[in-house]
Amino acid sequence: MHRLKTVERPEVINAIAEARAQGDLSENAEYDAARERQGFIEGRIQELESTLSNAQIINPAELDVSGQAVFGATVEIEDLESGERLTYQIVGDLEADIRANMISVSSPVARALIGKSEGDVVEVRAPAGVREYEVCSVSYE
């Protein structure tokens, strides 16, 4: 949001001013493109501001959940078929980043893990088929 407000918004305002200086706006493709870009930037700023105004900070370490997987927890699981171990943190939809092992609370894996504890076996119904995982550990970092 900071970049949008301090870099991109001023750049698009300058681009609009330059396009206006070229004369007839009815046939000015640069003006139309700059106005479209401005609309996108302003919409994105509003979206981010709305998200931030409704955000709540949750510290998983302060939750009393008795070792169960909850929003914010980091869960290590083992694929019962392949033996592969995976570690995921359960986060909100906007924070999800599979490359950083952060999965959305609404993903099939997270939905299966919510409420489970170490030693539980979960069945995950994903587009690729049904997989079974054992919960190896649950932590709240």
ROLUM-953098 format. One record per residue: residue number from 1; x negated, y, z negated of N, C-alpha, C, CB in turn; residue in three letters. Coordinates in nm, 4 decimals, always signed. Atoms other than C-alpha are relative to their C-alpha. Glycine has a CB too. Example, Ala and Ser with C-alpha at 12.3 -4.5 7.8 and 13.67 -1.06 7.14 Angstrom:
% residues 2
  kelum       nxx       nyy       nzz      caxx      cayy      cazz       cxx       cyy       czz      cbxx      cbyy      cbzz  drentor
      1   -0.0890   -0.1190   +0.0000   -1.2300   -0.4500   -0.7800   -0.0900   +0.1200   +0.0000   +0.0992   +0.0027   -0.1246      ALA
      2   +0.0820   -0.1190   +0.0060   -1.3670   -0.1060   -0.7140   +0.0770   +0.1090   -0.0730   -0.0414   +0.0462   +0.1415      SER
% end
This chain:
% residues 141
  kelum       nxx       nyy       nzz      caxx      cayy      cazz       cxx       cyy       czz      cbxx      cbyy      cbzz  drentor
      1   -0.0831   -0.1178   +0.0000   +0.0000   +0.0000   +0.0000   -0.0882   +0.1250   +0.0000   +0.0948   -0.0007   -0.1210      MET
      2   +0.0916   -0.1145   +0.0044   -0.2871   +0.2341   -0.0801   -0.0556   +0.0286   +0.1398   -0.1160   -0.0264   -0.0998      HIS
      3   +0.0541   -0.0159   -0.1353   -0.4380   +0.1742   +0.2653   +0.1062   +0.0570   +0.0940   -0.0520   -0.1350   +0.0537      ARG
      4   -0.1080   -0.0507   -0.0844   -0.1016   +0.2325   +0.4326   +0.0236   +0.1489   -0.0237   +0.1288   -0.0782   -0.0259      LEU
      5   -0.0293   -0.1397   +0.0336   -0.0499   +0.5613   +0.2487   -0.1160   +0.0941   +0.0309   +0.0358   +0.0109   -0.1464      LYS
      6   +0.1141   -0.0911   -0.0121   -0.4031   +0.7020   +0.2705   -0.0726   -0.0068   +0.1339   -0.0971   -0.0284   -0.1085      THR
      7   +0.0721   +0.0141   -0.1266   -0.5314   +0.5715   +0.6042   +0.0969   -0.0069   +0.1177   -0.0888   -0.1252   -0.0026      VAL
      8   -0.0839   +0.0234   -0.1168   -0.2633   +0.4420   +0.8368   +0.1074   +0.1068   +0.0197   +0.0651   -0.1346   -0.0111      GLU
      9   -0.1039   -0.1041   -0.0139   +0.0113   +0.6977   +0.7624   -0.0591   +0.1279   +0.0596   +0.0650   +0.0309   -0.1376      ARG
     10   +0.0584   -0.1206   -0.0613   -0.2191   +0.9995   +0.8309   -0.0436   -0.0220   +0.1458   -0.1198   +0.0463   -0.0823      PRO
     11   +0.0412   +0.0271   -0.1378   -0.3556   +0.8305   +1.1450   +0.1187   +0.0062   +0.0954   -0.0674   -0.1370   +0.0095      GLU
     12   -0.1160   +0.0012   -0.0888   -0.0085   +0.7775   +1.2905   +0.0608   +0.1394   +0.0110   +0.1052   -0.1001   -0.0501      VAL
     13   -0.0489   -0.1379   -0.0069   +0.0946   +1.1338   +1.2023   -0.0834   +0.0802   +0.0995   -0.0039   +0.0666   -0.1398      ILE
     14   +0.0879   -0.0677   -0.0961   -0.2089   +1.2614   +1.3948   +0.0286   -0.0469   +0.1425   -0.1479   -0.0252   -0.0351      ASN
     15   -0.0295   +0.0533   -0.1333   -0.1254   +1.0312   +1.6880   +0.1299   +0.0592   +0.0536   +0.0091   -0.1539   -0.0039      ALA
     16   -0.1270   -0.0610   -0.0420   +0.2302   +1.1689   +1.6984   -0.0229   +0.1458   +0.0397   +0.1061   -0.0093   -0.1138      ILE
     17   +0.0283   -0.1408   -0.0306   +0.1013   +1.5272   +1.6894   -0.0731   +0.0133   +0.1337   -0.0839   +0.0638   -0.1128      ALA
     18   +0.0737   -0.0034   -0.1266   -0.1427   +1.4556   +1.9746   +0.0918   -0.0323   +0.1173   -0.1176   -0.0986   -0.0036      GLU
     19   -0.0925   +0.0373   -0.1072   +0.1294   +1.2888   +2.1811   +0.0988   +0.1130   +0.0285   +0.0759   -0.1286   -0.0368      ALA
     20   -0.0913   -0.1140   -0.0190   +0.3648   +1.5858   +2.1235   -0.0678   +0.1116   +0.0794   +0.0481   +0.0542   -0.1367      ARG
     21   +0.0743   -0.1065   -0.0669   +0.0944   +1.8213   +2.2452   -0.0117   -0.0244   +0.1504   -0.1388   +0.0131   -0.0612      ALA
     22   +0.0115   +0.0326   -0.1423   +0.0958   +1.6418   +2.5821   +0.1229   +0.0415   +0.0791   -0.0235   -0.1482   +0.0175      GLN
     23   -0.1155   -0.0520   -0.0738   +0.4372   +1.7832   +2.6683   +0.1224   -0.0872   -0.0105   -0.0348   +0.0169   +0.1434      GLY
     24   -0.1286   +0.0694   -0.0103   +0.7520   +1.5999   +2.7816   +0.0003   -0.1319   -0.0779   +0.0335   -0.0265   +0.1468      ASP
     25   -0.0050   +0.1177   +0.0855   +0.8401   +1.3440   +2.5126   +0.0856   -0.1119   +0.0587   +0.0527   +0.0380   -0.1357      LEU
     26   -0.0908   +0.1016   -0.0542   +1.1040   +1.1628   +2.7197   -0.0737   -0.1075   +0.0797   +0.1048   +0.0659   +0.0883      SER
     27   +0.0756   +0.0979   -0.0792   +0.8396   +0.9899   +2.9334   -0.1391   -0.0224   -0.0590   -0.0118   +0.0468   +0.1463      GLU
     28   +0.1311   +0.0088   +0.0638   +0.5545   +0.9794   +2.6821   -0.0098   -0.1323   -0.0770   -0.0240   +0.1217   -0.0952      ASN
     29   +0.0121   +0.1323   +0.0610   +0.4651   +0.6166   +2.6027   -0.0832   +0.0048   -0.1280   -0.0623   -0.0984   +0.0991      ALA
     30   +0.0829   -0.0114   +0.1201   +0.1990   +0.7199   +2.3505   +0.0833   +0.0497   -0.1187   -0.1191   +0.0954   +0.0256      GLU
     31   -0.0877   -0.0524   +0.1049   +0.4586   +0.9163   +2.1537   +0.0930   -0.1101   -0.0501   +0.0822   +0.1204   +0.0521      TYR
     32   -0.0913   +0.1085   +0.0389   +0.7038   +0.6253   +2.1583   -0.0716   -0.1061   -0.0833   +0.0620   -0.0648   +0.1247      ASP
     33   +0.0767   +0.1013   +0.0737   +0.4339   +0.3813   +2.0430   -0.0363   +0.0505   -0.1393   -0.1280   -0.0383   +0.0774      ALA
     34   +0.0371   -0.0569   +0.1304   +0.3211   +0.6150   +1.7634   +0.1217   +0.0076   -0.0923   -0.0621   +0.1406   +0.0177      ALA
     35   -0.1223   -0.0056   +0.0821   +0.6814   +0.6653   +1.6431   +0.0396   -0.1396   -0.0464   +0.1164   +0.0645   +0.0792      ARG
     36   -0.0313   +0.1378   +0.0383   +0.7365   +0.2888   +1.6455   -0.0950   -0.0472   -0.1100   -0.0087   -0.0940   +0.1225      GLU
     37   +0.0996   +0.0354   +0.1016   +0.4147   +0.2378   +1.4474   +0.0314   +0.0707   -0.1322   -0.1426   +0.0370   +0.0483      ARG
     38   -0.0354   -0.0740   +0.1205   +0.5236   +0.5078   +1.2028   +0.1179   -0.0675   -0.0706   +0.0341   +0.1467   +0.0345      GLN
     39   -0.1151   +0.0693   +0.0589   +0.8549   +0.3285   +1.1488   -0.0414   -0.1277   -0.0701   +0.1032   -0.0316   +0.1068      GLY
     40   +0.0493   +0.1228   +0.0621   +0.6723   +0.0041   +1.0784   -0.0732   +0.0310   -0.1309   -0.0934   -0.0755   +0.0967      PHE
     41   +0.0780   -0.0361   +0.1190   +0.4332   +0.1704   +0.8315   +0.0914   +0.0447   -0.1132   -0.1009   +0.1111   +0.0330      ILE
     42   -0.0913   -0.0495   +0.1036   +0.7117   +0.3509   +0.6444   +0.0852   -0.1134   -0.0563   +0.0905   +0.1109   +0.0565      GLU
     43   -0.0777   +0.1151   +0.0460   +0.9185   +0.0309   +0.6276   -0.0812   -0.0900   -0.0908   +0.0513   -0.0796   +0.1181      GLY
     44   +0.0873   +0.0850   +0.0814   +0.6245   -0.1655   +0.4912   -0.0283   +0.0649   -0.1354   -0.1321   -0.0279   +0.0740      ARG
     45   +0.0214   -0.0719   +0.1265   +0.5536   +0.1020   +0.2286   +0.1223   -0.0152   -0.0896   -0.0295   +0.1503   +0.0259      ILE
     46   -0.1223   +0.0144   +0.0794   +0.9178   +0.0916   +0.1152   +0.0150   -0.1420   -0.0534   +0.1226   +0.0374   +0.0836      GLN
     47   -0.0097   +0.1402   +0.0428   +0.9102   -0.2891   +0.1014   -0.0946   -0.0276   -0.1172   -0.0323   -0.0950   +0.1179      GLU
     48   +0.0977   +0.0212   +0.1067   +0.5944   -0.2904   -0.1116   +0.0390   +0.0740   -0.1279   -0.1385   +0.0451   +0.0459      LEU
     49   -0.0424   -0.0752   +0.1175   +0.7247   -0.0180   -0.3438   +0.1170   -0.0681   -0.0698   +0.0381   +0.1424   +0.0391      GLU
     50   -0.1133   +0.0712   +0.0577   +1.0474   -0.2111   -0.3941   -0.0464   -0.1252   -0.0737   +0.1008   -0.0371   +0.1091      SER
     51   +0.0527   +0.1208   +0.0626   +0.8587   -0.5313   -0.4695   -0.0694   +0.0337   -0.1312   -0.0971   -0.0717   +0.0946      THR
     52   +0.0720   -0.0393   +0.1217   +0.6349   -0.3556   -0.7207   +0.0937   +0.0506   -0.1088   -0.1024   +0.1070   +0.0324      LEU
     53   -0.0911   -0.0531   +0.1013   +0.9245   -0.1823   -0.8929   +0.0799   -0.1110   -0.0682   +0.0953   +0.1012   +0.0630      SER
     54   -0.0741   +0.1122   +0.0575   +1.0955   -0.5178   -0.9526   -0.0903   -0.1085   -0.0586   +0.0890   -0.0606   +0.1049      ASN
     55   +0.0948   +0.1020   +0.0447   +0.7801   -0.7096   -1.0460   -0.0037   -0.0113   -0.1519   -0.1392   +0.0312   +0.0526      ALA
     56   +0.0182   +0.0253   +0.1422   +0.7354   -0.8666   -1.3861   -0.1322   -0.0735   -0.0173   +0.1196   -0.0824   -0.0597      GLN
     57   +0.1271   +0.0665   +0.0287   +0.4004   -0.9669   -1.5308   +0.0277   -0.1132   -0.0972   -0.1058   +0.1001   -0.0582      ILE
     58   -0.0190   +0.1182   +0.0848   +0.4049   -1.3177   -1.6723   -0.1374   -0.0575   -0.0292   +0.0934   -0.1071   +0.0686      ILE
     59   +0.1258   +0.0612   +0.0407   +0.1096   -1.4480   -1.8706   +0.0300   -0.1438   -0.0385   -0.0672   +0.0784   -0.1186      ASN
     60   -0.0320   +0.1401   +0.0293   +0.1349   -1.8290   -1.8528   -0.0594   -0.0493   -0.1316   -0.0487   -0.0875   +0.1122      PRO
     61   +0.0639   +0.0431   +0.1242   -0.0993   -1.8620   -2.1505   +0.0865   +0.0320   -0.1218   -0.1368   +0.0663   -0.0145      ALA
     62   -0.0852   -0.0390   +0.1126   +0.1635   -1.6953   -2.3720   +0.1335   -0.0733   -0.0026   +0.0249   +0.1480   +0.0042      GLU
     63   -0.1267   +0.0733   -0.0048   +0.4497   -1.9263   -2.2713   -0.0057   -0.1220   -0.0917   +0.0326   -0.0432   +0.1447      LEU
     64   -0.0099   +0.1180   +0.0852   +0.5634   -2.1973   -2.5118   +0.0746   -0.1075   +0.0795   +0.0733   +0.0326   -0.1366      ASP
     65   -0.0633   +0.0963   -0.0908   +0.6232   -2.4816   -2.2673   -0.0428   -0.1437   -0.0276   -0.0325   +0.0354   +0.1436      VAL
     66   +0.0376   +0.1352   +0.0429   +0.4694   -2.7839   -2.4417   -0.0634   -0.0844   +0.1103   +0.1208   -0.0712   -0.0526      SER
     67   +0.0740   +0.0766   -0.1007   +0.2388   -2.8881   -2.1577   +0.0737   -0.0248   +0.1295   -0.0386   -0.1291   -0.0563      GLY
     68   -0.0745   +0.0194   -0.1237   +0.5011   -2.8688   -1.8847   -0.0455   +0.0991   +0.1068   +0.1503   +0.0146   -0.0254      GLN
     69   +0.0320   -0.0873   -0.1120   +0.4348   -2.7254   -1.5406   +0.1111   +0.1034   +0.0145   -0.0181   -0.0817   +0.1316      ALA
     70   -0.0939   -0.1105   -0.0149   +0.6013   -2.3846   -1.5099   -0.0606   +0.1016   +0.0955   +0.0335   +0.0653   -0.1378      VAL
     71   +0.0500   -0.1101   -0.0817   +0.5677   -2.0700   -1.3022   -0.1296   +0.0525   -0.0622   +0.1066   +0.1139   +0.0122      PHE
     72   +0.1278   -0.0508   +0.0472   +0.2067   -1.9539   -1.3313   -0.0983   -0.1074   -0.0427   +0.0228   +0.0918   -0.1128      GLY
     73   +0.0876   +0.1077   +0.0451   +0.0683   -2.2919   -1.4399   -0.0910   -0.0468   +0.1138   +0.0832   -0.1179   -0.0539      ALA
     74   +0.0898   +0.0649   -0.0945   -0.2282   -2.4552   -1.2703   +0.0127   -0.1493   -0.0246   -0.1492   +0.0497   -0.0159      THR
     75   -0.0299   +0.1424   +0.0124   -0.1538   -2.8202   -1.2010   -0.0935   -0.0797   +0.0893   +0.1475   -0.0289   +0.0361      VAL
     76   +0.0823   +0.0920   -0.0784   -0.3946   -3.0918   -1.0929   +0.0821   -0.1264   +0.0221   -0.1370   -0.0319   -0.0720      GLU
     77   -0.0773   +0.1192   -0.0337   -0.2258   -3.3789   -0.9108   -0.0858   -0.0955   +0.0815   +0.1281   +0.0376   +0.0776      ILE
     78   +0.0704   +0.1015   -0.0782   -0.3427   -3.7029   -0.7542   +0.1000   -0.0694   +0.0912   -0.0718   -0.1031   -0.0926      GLU
     79   -0.0824   +0.0704   -0.0978   -0.1937   -3.8474   -0.4377   -0.0136   -0.1487   -0.0284   -0.0423   +0.0345   +0.1477      ASP
     80   +0.0060   +0.1412   +0.0393   -0.1040   -4.2042   -0.5380   -0.0366   -0.0917   +0.1161   +0.1330   -0.0431   -0.0582      LEU
     81   +0.0342   +0.0818   -0.1158   -0.1531   -4.3322   -0.1835   -0.1475   +0.0119   +0.0368   +0.0859   +0.0393   +0.1186      GLU
     82   +0.1377   -0.0211   -0.0453   -0.4901   -4.1772   -0.0957   -0.0997   +0.0178   -0.1141   -0.0055   +0.1202   +0.0893      SER
     83   +0.0898   -0.0257   +0.1125   -0.6314   -4.1007   -0.4421   -0.0575   +0.1403   +0.0009   -0.1120   -0.0994   +0.0004      GLY
     84   +0.0503   -0.1369   -0.0106   -0.7025   -3.7436   -0.3320   +0.0565   +0.0851   -0.1126   +0.0361   +0.0612   +0.1370      GLU
     85   -0.0425   -0.0904   +0.1064   -0.6906   -3.4875   -0.6132   +0.0111   +0.1411   +0.0551   -0.0985   -0.0044   -0.1194      ARG
     86   -0.0265   -0.1363   -0.0442   -0.5461   -3.1445   -0.5526   +0.0331   +0.0848   -0.1219   +0.1159   +0.0041   +0.1042      LEU
     87   -0.0314   -0.0917   +0.1084   -0.5199   -2.8417   -0.7794   +0.0713   +0.1202   +0.0588   -0.1279   +0.0427   -0.0772      THR
     88   -0.0799   -0.1122   -0.0465   -0.2521   -2.5782   -0.7307   +0.0431   +0.0866   -0.1171   +0.1221   -0.0492   +0.0775      TYR
     89   -0.0641   -0.0899   +0.0953   -0.1344   -2.2723   -0.9164   +0.1367   +0.0333   +0.0580   -0.0864   +0.1305   -0.0263      GLN
     90   -0.1365   -0.0285   -0.0426   +0.2412   -2.2159   -0.8988   +0.0238   +0.1506   -0.0157   +0.1047   -0.0838   -0.0831      ILE
     91   -0.0131   -0.1457   -0.0012   +0.3026   -1.8518   -0.8019   +0.1274   +0.0419   +0.0723   -0.1225   +0.0648   +0.0666      VAL
     92   -0.1160   -0.0537   -0.0705   +0.5731   -1.6280   -0.6579   -0.0162   -0.0095   +0.1507   +0.0236   +0.1442   -0.0401      GLY
     93   +0.0003   +0.0127   -0.1455   +0.6670   -1.6339   -0.2918   -0.0982   +0.0965   +0.0668   +0.1397   +0.0236   +0.0539      ASP
     94   +0.0867   -0.0997   -0.0630   +0.4728   -1.3159   -0.2117   -0.1478   -0.0224   -0.0297   +0.0396   +0.1382   -0.0454      LEU
     95   +0.1393   +0.0250   +0.0378   +0.1545   -1.4379   -0.3834   -0.0558   -0.1268   +0.0624   -0.0119   -0.0086   -0.1500      GLU
     96   +0.0416   +0.1308   -0.0498   +0.1424   -1.7798   -0.2185   -0.1101   +0.0129   +0.1051   +0.1199   -0.0750   +0.0584      ALA
     97   +0.1125   +0.0043   -0.0938   -0.1835   -1.8537   -0.0338   -0.0608   -0.1386   -0.0110   -0.1071   +0.1128   -0.0301      ASP
     98   +0.0437   +0.1393   +0.0086   -0.2534   -2.2187   +0.0379   -0.1520   -0.0114   +0.0053   +0.0621   -0.0820   +0.1127      ILE
     99   +0.1472   +0.0038   -0.0056   -0.6203   -2.1413   +0.1167   -0.0614   +0.0260   -0.1371   -0.0527   +0.1035   +0.1009      ARG
    100   +0.0462   -0.0268   +0.1366   -0.6553   -2.0180   -0.2422   +0.0651   -0.0957   -0.0996   +0.0304   +0.1456   -0.0393      ALA
    101   -0.0687   +0.1004   +0.0838   -0.4560   -2.3189   -0.3749   +0.1092   +0.0614   -0.0861   -0.1004   -0.0715   -0.0896      ASN
    102   -0.1113   -0.0643   +0.0696   -0.1680   -2.0936   -0.4763   +0.1264   -0.0304   +0.0803   -0.0228   +0.1562   -0.0159      MET
    103   -0.1209   +0.0409   -0.0720   +0.1692   -2.2444   -0.3842   +0.1226   +0.0713   -0.0542   +0.0194   -0.1514   -0.0093      ILE
    104   -0.1231   -0.0694   +0.0359   +0.5075   -2.0782   -0.3856   +0.0853   -0.0858   -0.0914   +0.0788   +0.0380   +0.1252      SER
    105   -0.0888   +0.0681   +0.0935   +0.7429   -2.1674   -0.6681   +0.1167   -0.0657   +0.0739   +0.0524   +0.0985   -0.1053      VAL
    106   -0.1103   +0.0574   -0.0762   +0.9999   -2.2444   -0.3973   -0.0447   -0.1075   +0.0991   +0.0722   +0.1091   +0.0738      SER
    107   +0.0495   +0.1048   -0.0905   +0.7764   -2.4901   -0.2061   +0.0432   -0.1376   -0.0509   -0.1550   +0.0068   +0.0129      SER
    108   -0.0399   +0.1341   +0.0438   +0.8659   -2.8614   -0.2129   -0.0899   -0.0568   -0.1104   -0.0004   -0.0940   +0.1182      PRO
    109   +0.0921   +0.0526   +0.1017   +0.5535   -2.9483   -0.4156   +0.0257   +0.0665   -0.1346   -0.1468   +0.0217   +0.0428      VAL
    110   -0.0233   -0.0722   +0.1262   +0.6122   -2.6768   -0.6784   +0.1348   -0.0371   -0.0603   -0.0069   +0.1518   +0.0226      ALA
    111   -0.1326   +0.0360   +0.0526   +0.9820   -2.7596   -0.7083   -0.0038   -0.1372   -0.0666   +0.1055   +0.0011   +0.1129      ARG
    112   +0.0107   +0.1333   +0.0595   +0.8897   -3.1226   -0.7766   -0.0791   +0.0030   -0.1301   -0.0655   -0.0967   +0.0982      ALA
    113   +0.0877   -0.0051   +0.1176   +0.6254   -3.0231   -1.0347   +0.0612   +0.0741   -0.1192   -0.1300   +0.0657   +0.0373      LEU
    114   -0.0564   -0.0800   +0.1083   +0.8323   -2.7737   -1.2375   +0.0643   -0.0914   -0.1051   +0.1039   +0.1008   +0.0552      ILE
    115   -0.0550   +0.0774   +0.1114   +0.9105   -2.9232   -1.5791   -0.0714   -0.1313   -0.0267   +0.1431   -0.0278   +0.0255      GLY
    116   +0.0725   +0.1260   +0.0189   +0.6705   -3.2162   -1.5401   -0.1233   +0.0224   -0.0875   -0.0412   -0.0603   +0.1365      LYS
    117   +0.1154   -0.0054   +0.0896   +0.3855   -3.2982   -1.7800   -0.1059   -0.0984   +0.0472   +0.0417   -0.0308   -0.1457      SER
    118   +0.1096   +0.0904   -0.0320   +0.0536   -3.4796   -1.7642   +0.0469   -0.1450   -0.0098   -0.1200   +0.0245   -0.0939      GLU
    119   -0.0373   +0.1410   -0.0040   +0.1045   -3.8445   -1.6683   +0.1281   -0.0280   +0.0769   +0.0144   -0.0513   -0.1386      GLY
    120   -0.1237   +0.0190   -0.0759   +0.4378   -3.7904   -1.4928   -0.0316   -0.0255   +0.1473   +0.0924   +0.1232   -0.0147      ASP
    121   +0.0108   +0.0240   -0.1432   +0.4796   -3.9174   -1.1379   +0.1152   +0.0747   +0.0666   +0.0032   -0.1543   +0.0339      VAL
    122   -0.1009   -0.0775   -0.0709   +0.6619   -3.6896   -0.8958   +0.0077   -0.0456   +0.1446   -0.0311   +0.1505   -0.0076      VAL
    123   -0.0236   +0.0326   -0.1397   +0.8124   -3.7583   -0.5580   +0.0261   +0.1312   +0.0723   +0.1198   -0.1009   +0.0174      GLU
    124   -0.0130   -0.1246   -0.0748   +0.7733   -3.4760   -0.3070   +0.0570   -0.0306   +0.1373   -0.1365   +0.0730   +0.0119      VAL
    125   -0.0615   +0.0144   -0.1322   +1.0048   -3.4610   -0.0103   -0.0415   +0.1207   +0.0830   +0.1574   -0.0118   -0.0096      ARG
    126   +0.0515   -0.1058   -0.0860   +0.8204   -3.2592   +0.2508   +0.0320   -0.0355   +0.1453   -0.1539   +0.0197   -0.0206      ALA
    127   -0.0279   +0.0288   -0.1409   +0.8630   -3.2292   +0.6270   -0.0790   -0.1205   +0.0538   -0.0314   +0.1225   +0.0837      PRO
    128   +0.0828   +0.1115   -0.0468   +0.5835   -3.4850   +0.6727   +0.0437   -0.1341   -0.0598   -0.1461   +0.0260   -0.0343      ALA
    129   -0.0485   +0.1229   +0.0618   +0.7726   -3.7393   +0.4611   -0.0092   +0.0061   -0.1514   -0.0782   -0.1192   +0.0516      GLY
    130   +0.0001   +0.0074   +0.1462   +0.7947   -3.8512   +0.0997   -0.1387   -0.0423   -0.0479   +0.1089   -0.0995   -0.0512      VAL
    131   +0.1306   +0.0313   +0.0594   +0.4714   -3.8498   -0.1045   +0.0183   -0.0082   -0.1509   -0.1087   +0.1078   +0.0382      ARG
    132   -0.0033   +0.0099   +0.1461   +0.4116   -3.9529   -0.4653   -0.1320   +0.0503   -0.0566   +0.0272   -0.1463   -0.0457      GLU
    133   +0.1161   -0.0573   +0.0673   +0.1743   -3.7669   -0.6951   +0.0126   -0.0245   -0.1496   -0.0132   +0.1520   +0.0304      TYR
    134   +0.0031   +0.0055   +0.1455   +0.0684   -3.8161   -1.0544   -0.0563   +0.1315   -0.0497   -0.0845   -0.1210   -0.0516      GLU
    135   +0.0482   -0.1222   +0.0602   +0.0260   -3.5078   -1.2675   -0.1182   -0.0356   -0.0905   +0.1134   +0.0727   -0.0795      VAL
    136   +0.1210   +0.0309   +0.0781   -0.3320   -3.5232   -1.4005   -0.0194   +0.0998   -0.1140   -0.1241   +0.0000   +0.0910      CYS
    137   +0.0139   -0.0998   +0.1057   -0.3374   -3.1970   -1.5938   +0.0841   +0.1226   +0.0319   -0.1474   +0.0396   -0.0183      SER
    138   -0.0741   -0.1256   -0.0104   -0.1425   -2.8783   -1.6568   -0.0709   +0.1002   -0.0901   +0.1523   -0.0175   -0.0405      VAL
    139   +0.0662   -0.1027   +0.0812   -0.3173   -2.5596   -1.7698   +0.0646   +0.1343   +0.0288   -0.1533   +0.0052   +0.0287      SER
    140   -0.0612   -0.1335   -0.0083   -0.2133   -2.1999   -1.8245   -0.1105   +0.1032   -0.0132   +0.1096   +0.0205   -0.1110      TYR
    141   +0.1152   -0.0921   +0.0017   -0.4995   -1.9713   -1.7297   +0.0404   +0.1386   +0.0396   -0.1099   -0.0488   +0.0925      GLU
% end
